[in-house]
Structures are given as structure tokens and as C-alpha cells.
Amino acid sequence: MGQDNPPSNAESAHYSGSKTTAESQSISDSTIDRNDNTTIRTDAQTTREHIRAEIQTTPQTASELATIVNTARSAVFGHIDHIAQSVNASPDEQFLVAPPTCKRCGFDQFDDPLNNPSQCPDCRSERLSEPEFIIKPL
């Protein structure tokens, strides 16, 4: 009648939006190919190593890192904490944090810059920039 029948298995690869076997395999590969100057993750690289490689090149926020490594933003903060400890133990590198800043009053003296505060302690605004992380060689 007026209903469309679902495509058979043989036809499904020809519908837009469906993936062929070759496309599915290339998507499931562990290498992420990006055109926006991010590092490429390999099989041997852990999420923490990938985050570390990212912040050695450019300052990144937790949201940016979560998108790059495909994990939850809250998990990124745990990884960042461990990365900061290992970098601070190294005599060759320095872990730097641009603290969150209130977009309303400019407050940037948060107690713990590795966390993402929900509001400004001065004006109670929720419009805060995220902290940015970078590793610099000494």
C-alpha cells in the first residue's frame, strides 16, 4: 500500500546513511584521523597518554579534550589530575593551568583550578570560562 518496506540486507548498503562493510571497518579502527591539528591516537596509546599529547601542543579545556579523546568531561578531570602529578615530578616539564574566569565580574582566584566550578563566589554568576591546561618544557 503506502508503506515502505525495510530494505533487505543486500540493499541496505545502498541507502544513504548506512555503512558498507569497508566503511564500518575504517570507523572501528583505533586511529583517529583529524584535520584540526590534533594528535592521532594509536592502539598502544591510553586515553591519558592521548590527553597528555594533546596538551603538550596547545592549551585545551576539559570539554575540548573530552571531544578529542571521546570520553566524558568528568573523566578528563581525573586524567588531568594524574597527568599534573606526573608532570610536576618531572624536572623537564611544567604543568600550567589557566584558571576559570567569571565572564561577568572577571574573578579568577578559584581555590582549585583543576576543577570546573559551577558559579562565581563573588557575583554568583554561572557564566564561567573553563580552565585550560598545557604542558610546557622547561
Stockholm file with secondary structure:
# STOCKHOLM 1.0

chainA/1-138         MGQDNPPSNAESAHYSGSKTTAESQSISDSTIDRNDNTTIRTDAQTTREHIRAEIQTTPQTASELATIVNTARSAVFGHIDHIAQSVNASPDEQFLVAPPTCKRCGFDQFDDPLNNPSQCPDCRSERLSEPEFIIKPL
#=GR chainA/1-138 SS CCCCCCCCTTTGGGSTTCCCHHHHHHHHSSCCCCSSSCCCCCTTCCHHHHHHHHHTTSCEEHHHHHHHHTSCHHHHHHHHHHHHHHHHTCSSEEEEEECCCBTTTCCCCCSCTTSCCSSCTTTCCCCBCCCEEEEEEC
#=GC SS_cons         CCCCCCCCTTTGGGSTTCCCHHHHHHHHSSCCCCSSSCCCCCTTCCHHHHHHHHHTTSCEEHHHHHHHHTSCHHHHHHHHHHHHHHHHTCSSEEEEEECCCBTTTCCCCCSCTTSCCSSCTTTCCCCBCCCEEEEEEC
//
